[in-house]
């Protein structure tokens, strides 16, 4: 396509101004093809649980309360706060997520440049010896010369149908998605640290309880051995107690193994090597649950959960890509201009006779590409449908998470009360049985049964207390972690 001719009275400055004006008109007046994105409406539900077991039945939950951005501080454990602070500072996964967010934001800013004209400047200098046979290249008829050329090039693709704007919209949505994925990484890290610290404290208490039981079993074994020496019990009673001691000792190594692995996990979460694990230790007995746990309204959950917001941003990006696919099937219009000068001396580059300029316009329309553009548009629509289904799945999973934690907290409260009562009663029974054994009123079998009941009750209480703290942590995670209160 040949360049259009222009009135010689039109100078390069007026031509460039005209190109800029045309670009401005295209930016402000053009329409964007494809669907305009609208945020999905919040689910039309009033609660998380069935009416028969609704939120009103929870004594320690306050519906509509705000979630603290530093929710882990509500457990009132300085050691736990220190572990979370170390993880937020040094965890490489969180650092990677933050770096990915910066990359996504820069990619969006780079994409925005596609909406503006491109401007390039160039300068070339050549030393040339031309043949005398053809016409001399210069008006001075000099065959040996140095040529200086300076040029400014401006190009612009008019976004008449909004394809570039839709592409920019998609990239912006992808940056938003990465933002919420970073928030999700932050939330996952903090909850993992808290859960790991609680589990480590639980295992440490279980180890201590098991060691105490082993010590008690050995004391009973010593008593039974003395009674055997006095002829008060049979050899079978001694062997039975020795077997009980061995069984209790057998339960200790697996607990110690789990405890060591949990310490390694905490080291990893805080960005440390296992050989340099944090010195902080969380004690289960010093942890405190808040007087009331927050519970966001269902209509607020879709705004608070970072995974839901990330899925929404993904849906937005897929919507914009439909517009990109539609625009690719429509005509495209480009404008370009250049201006500069050429001279044998640098000082003469922009003299009146050495200046040059040009304007060009072009339009292209896809005619036949084997149906590729149509199928790409259909693929974009299918990808949007897929993103919509993924969004709905994420919302359903989020509501399930909240419901699960609420029901778990209900069961935890009852379980902890029952476990506490059981431990008190079995400890009393064991104390009585040991006193009776010393007086010869009962056999070792009675003591062994009391010991087993006491040991089981003590471990069950530790596990019940840890489960309640863990499920409270899960509730904070299920509600989104309060990231919106951090900014």
LINLINFEN-V352077 format. One record per residue. RES is the residue in one small letter. SS is DSSP state (A for helix, B for strand, O for the rest). Layout:
RES	SS
RES	SS
This chain:
x	O
x	O
x	O
x	O
x	O
x	O
x	O
x	O
x	O
x	O
x	O
x	A
x	A
x	A
x	A
x	A
x	A
x	A
x	A
x	A
x	A
x	A
x	A
x	A
x	A
x	A
x	A
x	A
x	A
x	O
x	O
x	O
x	O
x	O
x	O
x	O
x	O
x	O
x	O
x	O
x	O
x	O
x	O
x	O
x	O
x	O
x	O
x	O
x	O
x	O
x	A
x	A
x	A
x	O
x	A
x	A
x	A
x	O
x	O
x	O
x	B
x	B
x	B
x	O
x	O
x	O
x	O
x	O
x	O
x	O
x	A
x	A
x	A
x	A
x	A
x	O
x	O
x	A
x	A
x	A
x	A
x	A
x	A
x	A
x	A
x	A
x	A
x	A
x	A
x	A
x	O
x	A
x	A
x	A
x	A
x	A
x	A
x	A
x	A
x	A
x	A
x	A
x	A
x	A
x	A
x	A
x	A
x	A
x	A
x	A
x	A
x	A
x	A
x	A
x	A
x	O
x	O
x	B
x	B
x	B
x	B
x	B
x	B
x	B
x	B
x	B
x	B
x	B
x	B
x	O
x	O
x	O
x	O
x	O
x	O
x	O
x	O
x	O
x	O
x	O
x	O
x	O
x	O
x	B
x	B
x	B
x	B
x	B
x	B
x	B
x	B
x	B
x	B
x	B
x	B
x	B
x	B
x	B
x	O
x	O
x	O
x	O
x	A
x	A
x	A
x	A
x	A
x	A
x	A
x	A
x	A
x	A
x	A
x	A
x	A
x	A
x	A
x	A
x	A
x	A
x	A
x	A
x	A
x	A
x	A
x	A
x	A
x	A
x	A
x	A
x	A
x	A
x	A
x	A
x	A
x	A
x	A
x	A
x	A
x	A
x	A
x	A
x	A
x	A
x	A
x	A
x	A
x	A
x	A
x	A
x	A
x	A
x	A
x	A
x	A
x	A
x	A
x	A
x	A
x	A
x	A
x	A
x	A
x	A
x	A
x	A
x	A
x	A
x	A
x	O
x	O
x	O
x	O
x	O
x	A
x	A
x	A
x	A
x	A
x	A
x	A
x	A
x	A
x	A
x	A
x	A
x	A
x	A
x	A
x	A
x	A
x	A
x	A
x	A
x	A
x	A
x	A
x	A
x	A
x	A
x	A
x	A
x	A
x	A
x	A
x	A
x	A
x	A
x	A
x	O
x	O
x	O
x	O
x	A
x	A
x	A
x	O
x	O
x	O
x	O
x	O
x	O
x	O
x	A
x	A
x	A
x	O
x	O
x	O
x	O
x	O
x	O
x	B
x	B
x	B
x	O
x	O
x	A
x	A
x	A
x	A
x	A
x	A
x	A
x	O
x	A
x	A
x	A
x	A
x	A
x	A
x	A
x	A
x	A
x	A
x	A
x	A
x	A
x	A
x	A
x	A
x	A
x	A
x	A
x	A
x	A
x	A
x	O
x	O
x	O
x	O
x	B
x	B
x	B
x	B
x	B
x	B
x	B
x	B
x	B
x	B
x	B
x	B
x	O
x	O
x	A
x	A
x	A
x	O
x	O
x	O
x	A
x	A
x	A
x	B
x	B
x	B
x	B
x	B
x	B
x	B
x	B
x	B
x	B
x	O
x	O
x	O
x	O
x	O
x	O
x	O
x	A
x	A
x	A
x	A
x	A
x	A
x	A
x	A
x	A
x	A
x	A
x	A
x	A
x	A
x	A
x	A
x	A
x	A
x	A
x	A
x	A
x	A
x	A
x	A
x	A
x	A
x	A
x	A
x	A
x	A
x	A
x	A
x	A
x	A
x	A
x	A
x	A
x	A
x	A
x	A
x	A
x	A
x	A
x	A
x	A
x	A
x	A
x	A
x	A
x	A
x	A
x	A
x	A
x	A
x	A
x	A
x	A
x	A
x	A
x	A
x	A
x	A
x	A
x	A
x	A
x	A
x	A
x	O
x	O
x	O
x	O
x	O
x	A
x	A
x	A
x	A
x	A
x	A
x	A
x	A
x	A
x	A
x	A
x	A
x	A
x	A
x	A
x	A
x	A
x	A
x	A
x	A
x	A
x	A
x	A
x	A
x	A
x	A
x	A
x	A
x	A
x	A
x	A
x	A
x	A
x	A
x	A
x	O
x	O
x	O
x	O
x	A
x	A
x	A
x	O
x	O
